[in-house]
Amino acid sequence: MSTIRQREDAEVSRTRLGCLLFGQGASLLGNQATAFVFSVWVLGSTKGVATWSLILFCGYAAGALASFLTGPVLRRLGSRTLMLAACAGGATASFALLALHMTGALEPWMLVFTNTLAGATIGVQDPAFIRLLLRLGGDGRATRLQGVAQSLNALAFAAAPGLAAVLYETVGMRVVLCCDLVSFAVLALAVATTPDLPLASAAEASAPGTTGERVGYRALLRYRAYRRIVVVLTLANLFLGVRQNLRAPIVLGLSQDGTNVLAAVLTAGAVASVGGGFALSLLRKQVPESLGLATAVVVSGIAGQALFGWGRGPALWIVASVTVSALSPVITSVGYTLSVTSLPEPLRSHGVAFARGCAALALPASIGLAGPATAFLTTGASAAGPQETALSSARVMVASGLLTAAVGALAFLAARRSARQPAPTTSASHPPTERAT
């Protein structure tokens, strides 16, 4: 029964897959454009970063918490239902902002609540989208489809600031919010026209190690390969977040034409991120995904983050930015794909939700790691100006890159060791990825 359903899922038309990917990209474009406009508005209104930092933190925290809670609900209700619910929640937050803005009652502190709701909807939407996309395309096309999704996401991130700035300066904030509402409608329409795939069959629901109360997050920890993937993905995202927080101080503090150089670095990184996801989507040859994930993490750490911190000129910064940005969608795509395909069907909804929640927690954690580390290295300096801060940031960046490479190297060795071991036999009490004890 499982084989027949997987074959039917793999025969879903490319048009429907394309519509789903387009809807997700449109939703992300609207979300990022709205975030950019409100960052400009809040920072201009409050003349400080405290309120905006609180707004971001609440959104990130709500997204991570929602992802952890999504797993059990996702398995019971299905990806399609949850994505429609996420669209409704996101549209509600945007409509509330639009109504408050049109009545003149909008205040910066109100965004704490609306962004919390928006962050929670993204925390639900992302794992549901990943699960739906992989069920539609099948395990055989999982990595390539994730590559397409990451390429569209990177394109939305790159295009949103410029588009939002033009709309904000010419027609105002309310038009940006209306576009955000339209983007949710586009995604909802794409999801509504997607086939409603059946949930786990009775045979799958009784798979070894996943019956009854054992279908849950605790059961995920029994799968050694899954544990390794989540640890690698979380740490890689943590150190990538450190890079995102420190690249601006490094470039602005060590370059004479800091603004233009930073713009060039960010632009090159955005283009490389789109290209990395697109190249992954074109990959035809099947490669060992665990080894590929580990290799990408190692190269990203050395040739991306450590090189960026070691470099003292635009050329090296651009090369490093291109390297790490091109590999970032590869790490994300392969990591999320493996977080699903390394588990049996009844645990896959829990698996992708838990992996996404851990990765989401890495971003606020990286903010808490990068700032104090840089401040510690700068404390006591004779001239604690922008240049000294940039040099301290560069040292933290190099250390972050080396730690990233170490994580990837350990994952590579573990993947090689697992590939050489014969697969243990499945028993009624032990999952196939573990040895019986």
C-alpha positions as CSV (number, residue, x, y, z in Angstrom):
1,M,0.0,0.0,0.0
2,S,2.8,2.4,0.9
3,T,4.6,1.7,-2.4
4,I,1.5,2.4,-4.4
5,R,0.8,5.7,-2.6
6,Q,4.4,6.9,-3.0
7,R,4.1,6.1,-6.7
8,E,0.9,8.1,-7.0
9,D,2.4,11.0,-5.1
10,A,5.4,11.1,-7.4
11,E,3.1,11.4,-10.5
12,V,1.7,14.7,-9.3
13,S,1.9,17.2,-12.2
14,R,4.8,19.7,-12.4
15,T,2.2,22.4,-12.7
16,R,0.9,21.9,-9.2
17,L,4.3,21.7,-7.8
18,G,5.2,24.9,-9.6
19,C,2.1,26.6,-8.2
20,L,2.9,25.5,-4.7
21,L,6.5,26.8,-5.0
22,F,5.4,30.0,-6.5
23,G,2.8,30.6,-3.8
24,Q,5.4,30.0,-1.1
25,G,7.9,32.4,-2.8
26,A,5.2,35.0,-3.1
27,S,4.3,34.7,0.6
28,L,7.9,35.0,1.6
29,L,8.4,38.1,-0.7
30,G,5.4,39.8,0.9
31,N,6.6,38.9,4.4
32,Q,10.1,40.2,3.9
33,A,8.9,43.4,2.2
34,T,6.6,44.1,5.1
35,A,9.5,43.4,7.6
36,F,11.8,45.8,5.7
37,V,9.2,48.6,5.7
38,F,8.5,48.2,9.4
39,S,12.2,48.1,10.3
40,V,12.6,51.5,8.6
41,W,9.4,52.9,10.3
42,V,10.2,51.6,13.8
43,L,13.9,52.6,13.8
44,G,12.9,56.0,12.4
45,S,10.1,56.5,15.0
46,T,11.9,55.3,18.1
47,K,15.5,56.5,17.2
48,G,16.8,53.3,18.8
49,V,17.1,49.6,18.4
50,A,15.6,48.4,21.6
51,T,12.0,48.2,20.4
52,W,13.0,46.7,17.1
53,S,15.2,44.1,18.8
54,L,12.2,43.1,21.0
55,I,10.0,42.8,18.0
56,L,12.4,40.5,16.2
57,F,13.0,38.4,19.3
58,C,9.3,37.8,19.9
59,G,8.9,36.8,16.2
60,Y,11.8,34.4,16.3
61,A,10.8,32.9,19.7
62,A,7.2,32.4,18.6
63,G,8.3,30.8,15.3
64,A,10.6,28.3,17.1
65,L,7.9,27.4,19.7
66,A,5.2,27.0,17.0
67,S,7.5,24.7,15.0
68,F,8.0,22.4,18.0
69,L,4.2,22.3,18.6
70,T,3.5,21.7,14.9
71,G,4.7,18.1,14.8
72,P,1.8,16.3,16.5
73,V,-0.8,18.5,14.8
74,L,0.8,18.1,11.4
75,R,0.5,14.3,11.6
76,R,-3.1,14.5,12.6
77,L,-4.5,17.2,10.4
78,G,-2.1,17.1,7.4
79,S,0.2,19.6,5.7
80,R,-2.5,21.2,3.5
81,T,-4.8,22.0,6.4
82,L,-2.0,23.5,8.5
83,M,-0.7,25.6,5.6
84,L,-4.2,27.1,5.1
85,A,-4.4,27.8,8.8
86,A,-1.0,29.5,8.6
87,C,-2.2,31.7,5.7
88,A,-5.2,32.7,7.7
89,G,-3.0,33.6,10.7
90,G,-0.5,35.6,8.6
91,A,-3.3,37.4,6.8
92,T,-4.9,38.3,10.2
93,A,-1.7,39.9,11.4
94,S,-1.3,41.9,8.2
95,F,-4.9,43.0,8.2
96,A,-4.6,44.2,11.8
97,L,-1.5,46.2,10.9
98,L,-3.3,47.7,7.9
99,A,-6.4,48.6,9.9
100,L,-4.3,50.2,12.6
101,H,-2.2,52.2,10.1
102,M,-5.3,53.4,8.2
103,T,-6.9,54.6,11.4
104,G,-3.7,56.3,12.6
105,A,-3.6,54.2,15.8
106,L,-0.5,52.2,14.9
107,E,2.3,52.5,17.4
108,P,5.7,50.7,17.3
109,W,5.1,48.6,20.5
110,M,2.0,47.1,18.8
111,L,4.3,45.3,16.4
112,V,5.5,43.1,19.3
113,F,2.1,41.4,19.3
114,T,1.5,41.3,15.5
115,N,5.0,40.0,14.8
116,T,4.6,37.3,17.5
117,L,1.5,36.1,15.6
118,A,3.3,36.4,12.2
119,G,6.3,34.5,13.6
120,A,4.1,31.7,14.9
121,T,2.4,31.4,11.5
122,I,5.8,31.1,9.8
123,G,6.8,28.5,12.4
124,V,3.7,26.4,11.4
125,Q,3.9,27.2,7.7
126,D,7.6,26.2,7.1
127,P,7.5,22.6,8.4
128,A,4.0,22.0,6.8
129,F,5.3,23.3,3.5
130,I,8.5,21.1,3.6
131,R,6.3,18.1,4.5
132,L,3.8,18.7,1.7
133,L,6.5,19.4,-0.9
134,L,8.3,16.2,-0.1
135,R,5.1,14.1,-0.1
136,L,4.1,15.6,-3.4
137,G,7.5,15.0,-5.1
138,G,8.5,11.8,-3.4
139,D,11.8,11.0,-1.7
140,G,13.5,10.6,-5.0
141,R,13.1,14.3,-5.9
142,A,13.2,15.6,-2.3
143,T,16.6,17.3,-2.4
144,R,16.1,18.9,-5.9
145,L,12.7,20.3,-4.8
146,Q,14.2,21.7,-1.7
147,G,16.8,23.3,-3.9
148,V,14.1,25.0,-5.9
149,A,12.4,26.2,-2.8
150,Q,15.6,27.6,-1.3
151,S,16.4,29.3,-4.6
152,L,13.0,31.0,-4.6
153,N,13.4,31.9,-0.9
154,A,16.8,33.5,-1.6
155,L,15.4,35.4,-4.6
156,A,12.6,36.8,-2.4
157,F,15.1,37.9,0.3
158,A,17.2,39.6,-2.3
159,A,14.3,41.3,-4.1
160,A,12.2,42.3,-1.1
161,P,14.2,45.3,0.3
162,G,14.4,47.1,-3.1
163,L,10.8,46.4,-4.0
164,A,9.6,47.5,-0.5
165,A,11.7,50.7,-0.6
166,V,10.2,51.7,-3.9
167,L,6.7,51.1,-2.8
168,Y,7.2,52.7,0.6
169,E,8.6,55.9,-0.9
170,T,6.1,56.2,-3.8
171,V,2.8,54.9,-2.6
172,G,3.2,54.4,1.1
173,M,3.0,51.6,3.8
174,R,-0.6,50.6,3.2
175,V,0.2,49.4,-0.3
176,V,3.0,47.2,1.0
177,L,0.6,45.7,3.5
178,C,-2.0,45.1,0.8
179,C,0.6,43.3,-1.3
180,D,1.4,41.2,1.8
181,L,-2.3,40.3,2.0
182,V,-2.4,39.4,-1.7
183,S,0.7,37.2,-1.2
184,F,-1.1,35.1,1.5
185,A,-4.1,34.8,-0.9
186,V,-1.8,33.5,-3.6
187,L,-0.3,30.9,-1.3
188,A,-3.8,29.9,0.0
189,L,-5.0,29.4,-3.5
190,A,-2.0,27.3,-4.5
191,V,-2.4,25.1,-1.4
192,A,-6.2,24.8,-1.9
193,T,-5.7,23.4,-5.4
194,T,-3.1,20.9,-4.2
195,P,-4.2,17.3,-3.9
196,D,-5.2,16.4,-0.3
197,L,-2.9,13.4,0.2
198,P,-4.0,10.7,2.7
199,L,-2.3,10.5,6.0
200,A,-0.3,7.5,7.2
201,S,-1.9,4.2,6.4
202,A,-2.7,1.6,9.0
203,A,0.3,-0.4,8.0
204,E,2.6,2.6,8.4
205,A,0.9,3.6,11.7
206,S,2.0,0.2,13.1
207,A,5.6,0.4,12.0
208,P,8.2,-1.0,14.5
209,G,9.1,1.6,17.1
210,T,6.3,4.0,16.2
211,T,3.1,2.5,17.7
212,G,0.8,4.1,20.2
213,E,2.3,6.7,22.5
214,R,5.7,6.2,21.0
215,V,4.8,8.3,18.0
216,G,6.3,11.6,19.3
217,Y,9.4,13.6,19.8
218,R,10.9,11.1,22.2
219,A,10.9,8.4,19.5
220,L,13.0,10.6,17.3
221,L,15.9,10.3,19.6
222,R,16.2,6.6,18.9
223,Y,17.4,7.3,15.4
224,R,21.1,7.9,15.4
225,A,21.2,9.3,11.9
226,Y,18.4,11.8,12.6
227,R,20.1,13.0,15.8
228,R,23.3,13.6,13.9
229,I,21.5,15.6,11.2
230,V,19.6,17.8,13.7
231,V,22.8,18.6,15.6
232,V,24.8,19.4,12.4
233,L,21.9,21.5,11.0
234,T,21.4,23.4,14.3
235,L,25.1,24.2,14.8
236,A,25.6,25.1,11.2
237,N,22.7,27.6,11.4
238,L,24.1,28.9,14.7
239,F,27.5,29.8,13.3
240,L,26.0,31.1,10.0
241,G,23.9,33.4,12.2
242,V,27.1,34.6,13.8
243,R,28.4,35.5,10.4
244,Q,25.3,37.4,9.5
245,N,25.6,39.5,12.7
246,L,29.3,40.3,12.3
247,R,29.8,40.9,8.6
248,A,28.5,44.5,8.7
249,P,30.8,45.6,11.5
250,I,33.8,44.0,9.9
251,V,33.3,45.6,6.5
252,L,32.3,49.0,7.8
253,G,35.1,49.1,10.3
254,L,37.9,47.9,8.1
255,S,37.0,49.5,4.7
256,Q,37.4,53.1,3.7
257,D,34.3,52.9,1.5
258,G,32.4,50.7,3.9
259,T,28.8,51.4,2.7
260,N,29.5,50.6,-1.0
261,V,31.7,47.6,-0.1
262,L,29.0,46.2,2.2
263,A,26.4,46.6,-0.5
264,A,28.6,44.7,-3.0
265,V,29.2,41.9,-0.4
266,L,25.5,41.6,0.3
267,T,24.5,41.7,-3.3
268,A,27.1,39.0,-4.3
269,G,25.9,36.8,-1.4
270,A,22.3,37.2,-2.5
271,V,23.0,36.2,-6.1
272,A,25.2,33.3,-4.9
273,S,22.4,32.1,-2.6
274,V,19.9,32.0,-5.5
275,G,22.5,30.2,-7.7
276,G,23.3,27.6,-5.0
277,G,19.7,26.6,-4.6
278,F,19.1,26.6,-8.4
279,A,22.3,24.4,-9.0
280,L,21.0,21.9,-6.4
281,S,17.7,21.7,-8.2
282,L,19.5,20.7,-11.4
283,L,21.5,18.0,-9.8
284,R,20.7,14.7,-11.6
285,K,23.3,12.3,-10.2
286,Q,22.4,10.8,-6.8
287,V,25.1,11.6,-4.2
288,P,25.4,10.4,-0.6
289,E,23.4,13.2,1.1
290,S,24.9,12.8,4.5
291,L,28.4,13.1,3.1
292,G,27.4,16.0,0.9
293,L,25.9,17.8,3.9
294,A,29.0,17.4,6.0
295,T,31.3,18.5,3.1
296,A,29.2,21.6,2.5
297,V,29.5,22.5,6.2
298,V,33.3,22.1,6.2
299,V,33.8,24.2,3.1
300,S,31.4,26.8,4.4
301,G,33.3,27.1,7.6
302,I,36.8,27.4,6.1
303,A,36.3,29.0,2.7
304,G,33.3,31.1,3.8
305,Q,33.3,32.2,7.5
306,A,36.9,31.9,8.5
307,L,38.1,33.4,5.2
308,F,35.7,36.4,5.7
309,G,37.1,37.0,9.2
310,W,40.7,36.6,8.0
311,G,40.3,38.8,4.9
312,R,41.1,42.5,4.9
313,G,39.8,43.6,1.6
314,P,36.7,43.6,-0.6
315,A,38.0,40.8,-2.9
316,L,38.3,38.2,-0.1
317,W,35.1,39.3,1.5
318,I,33.1,38.9,-1.7
319,V,34.7,35.5,-2.4
320,A,33.9,34.3,1.1
321,S,30.4,35.7,1.0
322,V,29.7,34.0,-2.4
323,T,31.0,30.7,-1.0
324,V,29.0,30.6,2.2
325,S,25.9,32.0,0.5
326,A,26.0,29.4,-2.2
327,L,26.4,26.6,0.2
328,S,23.8,27.9,2.7
329,P,20.8,26.7,0.6
330,V,22.5,23.4,0.1
331,I,23.0,22.8,3.8
332,T,19.4,23.8,4.5
333,S,17.9,21.8,1.7
334,V,19.8,18.6,2.3
335,G,19.4,18.9,6.1
336,Y,15.7,19.3,6.0
337,T,15.4,16.5,3.4
338,L,17.4,14.1,5.5
339,S,15.4,15.1,8.6
340,V,12.4,13.6,6.8
341,T,13.8,10.7,4.7
342,S,15.8,9.3,7.6
343,L,12.6,8.5,9.5
344,P,9.7,6.1,9.0
345,E,6.5,7.7,7.7
346,P,4.7,8.0,11.1
347,L,7.6,10.1,12.5
348,R,8.3,12.4,9.6
349,S,5.9,15.1,10.6
350,H,7.5,15.2,14.1
351,G,11.0,15.0,12.5
352,V,10.7,18.0,10.2
353,A,9.0,20.1,12.8
354,F,11.6,19.4,15.4
355,A,14.5,20.0,13.0
356,R,13.0,23.4,11.9
357,G,12.4,24.4,15.5
358,C,16.0,23.7,16.5
359,A,17.2,25.6,13.4
360,A,14.9,28.5,14.2
361,L,16.3,28.7,17.8
362,A,19.8,29.0,16.3
363,L,19.3,32.6,15.0
364,P,18.4,34.3,18.3
365,A,21.1,32.2,20.0
366,S,23.7,33.5,17.5
367,I,22.8,37.1,18.3
368,G,23.4,36.3,22.0
369,L,26.7,34.6,21.1
370,A,28.2,37.1,18.6
371,G,27.6,40.3,20.6
372,P,29.0,39.3,24.0
373,A,32.0,37.5,22.3
374,T,32.9,40.6,20.4
375,A,32.4,42.9,23.4
376,F,34.6,40.6,25.5
377,L,37.5,40.8,23.0
378,T,37.0,44.6,22.7
379,T,36.9,45.3,26.4
380,G,40.1,47.0,27.6
381,A,41.3,48.0,24.2
382,S,43.2,51.2,24.0
383,A,41.0,52.5,21.1
384,A,37.6,50.8,21.2
385,G,36.4,52.5,18.1
386,P,34.9,51.0,14.9
387,Q,38.2,49.5,13.7
388,E,38.9,47.8,17.0
389,T,35.3,46.4,17.1
390,A,35.8,45.2,13.5
391,L,39.0,43.4,14.4
392,S,37.3,41.7,17.4
393,S,34.4,40.7,15.2
394,A,36.8,39.3,12.7
395,R,38.4,37.1,15.4
396,V,35.0,35.8,16.4
397,M,34.2,35.2,12.8
398,V,37.4,33.1,12.3
399,A,36.7,31.1,15.4
400,S,33.1,30.5,14.3
401,G,34.3,29.3,10.9
402,L,36.7,26.9,12.4
403,L,34.1,25.5,14.8
404,T,31.7,25.1,11.8
405,A,34.4,23.2,9.9
406,A,35.0,21.0,13.0
407,V,31.3,20.1,13.2
408,G,31.2,19.2,9.5
409,A,34.4,17.1,9.8
410,L,32.9,15.1,12.7
411,A,29.7,14.6,10.8
412,F,31.7,13.5,7.7
413,L,33.6,10.9,9.7
414,A,30.3,9.7,11.4
415,A,28.6,9.4,7.9
416,R,31.6,7.4,6.5
417,R,31.6,5.1,9.5
418,S,27.8,4.5,9.1
419,A,28.1,3.9,5.4
420,R,30.7,1.1,6.0
421,Q,28.6,-0.7,8.6
422,P,26.0,-3.3,7.5
423,A,22.5,-2.2,8.1
424,P,21.2,-3.8,11.4
425,T,18.2,-6.0,11.1
426,T,14.8,-4.5,12.1
427,S,13.2,-5.9,15.2
428,A,9.9,-5.3,16.8
429,S,11.4,-3.1,19.5
430,H,14.3,-1.3,17.8
431,P,14.2,1.1,14.8
432,P,16.4,0.0,11.8
433,T,19.0,2.8,12.4
434,E,20.0,1.5,15.8
435,R,21.7,-1.6,17.1
436,A,19.8,-3.6,19.7
437,T,21.3,-3.4,23.2
